[in-house]
Structure formats: structure tokens, C-alpha cells
Amino acid sequence: MAHTTWRLVLTGASGGIGQALAIALAPYCASMVLVGRNGAVLEALRERLGPHLVRVVVGDATQDATLDAIAAAAAELGGVDLLINNAGINAFHAFQSQEPAALRSLLEVNLLAPMLLTQRLLPQLRKAPSAQVINVGSLFGYLGYPGFAGYCASKSGLRGFTQALRRELADTGIAVRHFIPRATRTPINAGAVETMNAEMGVALDEPADVARQLCTFIEGSAWEYKPGLKEALLALVNHLLPALPDRAIRGQLPVIRKHMPAPVRHAQSRSS
């Protein structure tokens, strides 16, 4: 990686992908603000990567107090020129019986939090000669899939936000970009989702693989990254010929429904 002085703010830093990203990016950062909900994991990262380099913020990025703490920590370290909105949750459930609280959480964590944090940090990002905002999305932001109605809505919204802000800031030094990893072996895809993926033959990347892909993406210029030809083709076919994935996914419904949680509960996991 050519750039060696990033001033990074990373959300979801105590989750699987977040930890791998923090470790992979540390050699190229002048400072790091690691945000998450698991304080013990964040403190362990801080000790591993260097207390002089890292500030830790534990909290919910939809809350003003957390946003204030992130902005203050970044300012104390000289500002920010790389914001990675990585935190996210998933909730696999039939939409009809999904708890309203789970739907609210999906939209707040996956969509509202990146919007609020990006808005809060824009004044600092504008001060940098060049800066990047990278929003970590999902192929489900392109492809609606049974059992993930709320998640698909949140990730589709994140992609729309990314594209709109990219165009709004096109005459500034801030690049707003969208990174889509493949399904990854982390707690966010644990339990029923991982079992279903295994039955369907869906490949899972390791967090370290995703971190390497994102590091390469940071150094490039494309506004969006999809992990492979298969994923890019699927997104294109879903856009141009949606009847084809309609038929294919309808055929998968028995397997999907077999793994859906019972209506009396909902399966939710957080990448924190």
C-alpha cells in the first residue's frame, strides 16, 4: 500500500472483519480511532497495535454521545482522512413474523449510523488534502433475498446513500466508495445462516481475506468493489433480467424456509 499516513476511523472494529481490518491497516496509519460495542476486544486491539496509535470509542454510533466521542478522538489525533463504515448487523427471519425492534435495529445500525457518522466527520474530512469514506455494503444491496427483507432494505439504502454522497462531493477531495465483501465467516453469518449457506454451497471468505481485498480497494480508484465475476454478473442479471433470479430463488425457498428461525423468536447478530 503506497499511502502510509492514513488517519483512520473504523466502525465495527470489535467484529470479525473489523478486527482483521484494524490489524491489516495499522502499518499504514498515523492514527486509528476504533469504534465498537465490545470494549474488551477494542482494548486488546489497542494494546496489540500500539496505545500511542489507537484511540478506542465504545458505543452506539446512532447516539449523539458516541458521535461526539468519535469526532473528539479523531480531532485529538489530528483529524481523519479515511472513514470506514464497517459496523453492521444481520437478521435472518421471515418478514411477516419479524420483530419490529429487529427491523428498526437493521435500519439504524446498517444505514442511519453510517450516515450520521459521515455527516459528523465531514468537516474534518474536508480539511484533508484528500480523503476517503468507504461504506461496507453487501450483495444483498443489489439482490433482494427471502428471509433478509430488512437487511436488504438497509444495504440497498446504504448503496444509494454512497452513490448520492459521492456525486454531491465530486468537486471536493473526498472520495465516497462502496465495498461489497462476499459472505464471510464471522458471527454476523453464524447459526442458521451459516448452516443454510453450507447446504447451498455458498463459499465463505475468512475475515483476513476480506481485509486484504479492502486494502487493495483503498489504493484503487473504482467507486465500487464486488468480490468476483460471479457476484458482479448476478447483480447485473438481477438488474436487467430479474425474472431469471426470481425463478432460481423461488426454487431455493424450501431450503431457505427450513433454516428460518421459528416465528416466536428472531435471529440477530451484530458485527461490532
KAURDA-V380922 format. One line per field, one symbol per residue. psi: psi as a letter, one per 20 degrees, with the letter a starting at -180 (. if undefined). Layout:
BEGIN
psi: ???
END
This chain:
BEGIN
psi: pgpjkqoppprkijrghgghggghigijphqpoppainhggghggghgiohhhpqpopaojiphgggghggggghhjjapjoponhqrrqooqpghjpphhhgggghgghggghggggghighhhhiqhqrqoopobqhiihoppqikgggggghghggggggghghhjhjajopprpporrpqnrhhkrchghgggghikpqpqqhhggggghggghiaiqiqpqirgggggghgghghmhhghggghhhigggghhipqqhirqopqpo.
END
